[in-house]
Amino acid sequence: MGPHVVNLLNNGISVVLDFAANTVRQRNWMRTLIDASSASHQLHVLDVSDEVCLRRLGERNATGEHPFAVTDEQFHQFTKYFEIPVPSEGFNIVQHDN
């Protein structure tokens, strides 16, 4: 997948990666793609409390429109590994707080 993404970027095609970027290790892989292509980039970070996230997940689950309903337990399983991105990782971070 990495070489394909780099090829797209090098040909001027915008790419949105909807991959987990919860840990420094995962983001390091993404950083290698940016470095290999010299593409401009943004890393969007949602900075809200777990309570807000869980409320929003509950609302989304209640609509029945999304093919996957996330449980509270699954949410906590994923978020326990989350490491907030820091400037030293070299990303153009766009922080959202709502």
The 8 nearest C-alpha neighbors of each residue, nearest first, counted from 0:
[[1, 3, 2, 4, 5, 32, 6, 7],
 [0, 2, 4, 3, 5, 32, 29, 28],
 [3, 1, 5, 4, 0, 6, 32, 7],
 [4, 2, 6, 0, 1, 5, 7, 8],
 [3, 5, 7, 1, 6, 2, 8, 0],
 [4, 6, 2, 8, 7, 3, 36, 32],
 [7, 5, 3, 9, 4, 8, 2, 10],
 [8, 6, 4, 10, 12, 5, 9, 3],
 [9, 7, 5, 11, 12, 10, 6, 4],
 [8, 10, 6, 7, 11, 36, 5, 38],
 [11, 9, 7, 8, 12, 6, 5, 13],
 [12, 10, 8, 9, 13, 7, 38, 6],
 [13, 11, 8, 7, 10, 14, 9, 6],
 [12, 14, 8, 11, 15, 7, 10, 38],
 [15, 13, 16, 12, 8, 4, 7, 5],
 [14, 16, 17, 13, 18, 40, 41, 4],
 [17, 15, 18, 14, 19, 29, 4, 20],
 [16, 18, 15, 19, 20, 14, 43, 42],
 [19, 17, 16, 20, 25, 15, 21, 29],
 [18, 20, 21, 17, 25, 22, 26, 16],
 [19, 21, 26, 25, 22, 18, 23, 29],
 [20, 22, 81, 19, 82, 80, 25, 23],
 [23, 21, 82, 25, 24, 81, 20, 26],
 [22, 24, 26, 25, 27, 82, 21, 84],
 [25, 23, 27, 22, 26, 28, 20, 21],
 [26, 24, 22, 20, 27, 28, 23, 21],
 [25, 27, 29, 23, 20, 28, 24, 30],
 [26, 28, 30, 24, 29, 25, 23, 31],
 [29, 27, 31, 26, 30, 25, 24, 32],
 [30, 28, 26, 32, 27, 31, 33, 25],
 [29, 31, 27, 33, 28, 32, 26, 34],
 [32, 30, 34, 28, 29, 33, 35, 27],
 [33, 31, 35, 29, 30, 34, 5, 36],
 [32, 34, 30, 36, 31, 37, 35, 38],
 [33, 35, 31, 37, 32, 36, 30, 38],
 [36, 34, 32, 33, 37, 31, 5, 38],
 [35, 37, 38, 33, 34, 5, 9, 32],
 [38, 36, 34, 33, 35, 39, 9, 32],
 [39, 37, 36, 33, 40, 8, 9, 34],
 [38, 40, 37, 41, 33, 91, 36, 8],
 [39, 41, 38, 91, 42, 33, 90, 92],
 [40, 42, 91, 92, 43, 93, 90, 39],
 [43, 41, 92, 93, 91, 90, 44, 40],
 [44, 42, 93, 94, 92, 41, 45, 95],
 [45, 43, 94, 95, 46, 93, 42, 92],
 [44, 46, 95, 47, 96, 94, 43, 97],
 [47, 45, 96, 95, 44, 94, 48, 97],
 [48, 46, 96, 45, 51, 97, 49, 52],
 [47, 49, 50, 51, 52, 46, 53, 96],
 [48, 50, 52, 51, 53, 47, 54, 78],
 [49, 51, 53, 48, 52, 54, 47, 55],
 [52, 50, 54, 48, 49, 53, 55, 47],
 [53, 51, 49, 55, 54, 50, 56, 48],
 [52, 54, 56, 50, 55, 51, 49, 57],
 [53, 55, 57, 51, 56, 52, 50, 58],
 [54, 56, 58, 52, 57, 53, 59, 51],
 [57, 55, 53, 59, 58, 54, 60, 52],
 [56, 58, 60, 54, 55, 59, 61, 53],
 [57, 59, 55, 61, 56, 60, 54, 62],
 [60, 58, 56, 61, 57, 62, 55, 65],
 [59, 61, 57, 68, 58, 62, 63, 56],
 [60, 62, 58, 59, 63, 57, 64, 56],
 [63, 61, 64, 59, 60, 58, 65, 57],
 [62, 64, 61, 60, 65, 59, 66, 68],
 [65, 63, 62, 66, 59, 60, 61, 67],
 [64, 66, 67, 63, 68, 60, 59, 62],
 [67, 65, 64, 68, 63, 60, 69, 59],
 [68, 66, 65, 69, 60, 63, 64, 70],
 [67, 69, 60, 70, 66, 65, 59, 56],
 [70, 68, 73, 67, 74, 71, 56, 60],
 [69, 71, 73, 72, 74, 68, 56, 57],
 [70, 72, 74, 73, 75, 69, 53, 56],
 [71, 73, 75, 70, 74, 76, 69, 77],
 [74, 72, 76, 70, 75, 71, 69, 77],
 [73, 75, 71, 72, 76, 77, 78, 70],
 [74, 76, 78, 72, 73, 77, 79, 71],
 [77, 75, 73, 74, 78, 79, 72, 80],
 [78, 76, 75, 74, 79, 80, 73, 81],
 [77, 79, 81, 75, 80, 76, 74, 21],
 [78, 80, 77, 81, 76, 75, 74, 82],
 [81, 79, 78, 77, 82, 21, 22, 76],
 [82, 80, 21, 78, 22, 79, 83, 77],
 [83, 81, 22, 21, 84, 80, 23, 79],
 [82, 84, 81, 85, 21, 22, 44, 23],
 [85, 83, 82, 86, 88, 23, 92, 44],
 [84, 86, 87, 88, 83, 89, 90, 92],
 [85, 87, 88, 89, 90, 84, 92, 91],
 [86, 88, 89, 85, 90, 84, 91, 23],
 [89, 87, 86, 85, 90, 84, 27, 23],
 [88, 90, 87, 86, 91, 30, 85, 92],
 [91, 89, 92, 88, 42, 86, 41, 40],
 [90, 92, 41, 42, 40, 93, 89, 86],
 [91, 93, 42, 90, 41, 43, 94, 44],
 [94, 92, 43, 42, 44, 41, 91, 95],
 [93, 95, 44, 43, 45, 92, 96, 46],
 [96, 94, 45, 46, 97, 44, 93, 43],
 [95, 97, 46, 47, 45, 94, 44, 48],
 [96, 95, 47, 46, 45, 51, 94, 48]]
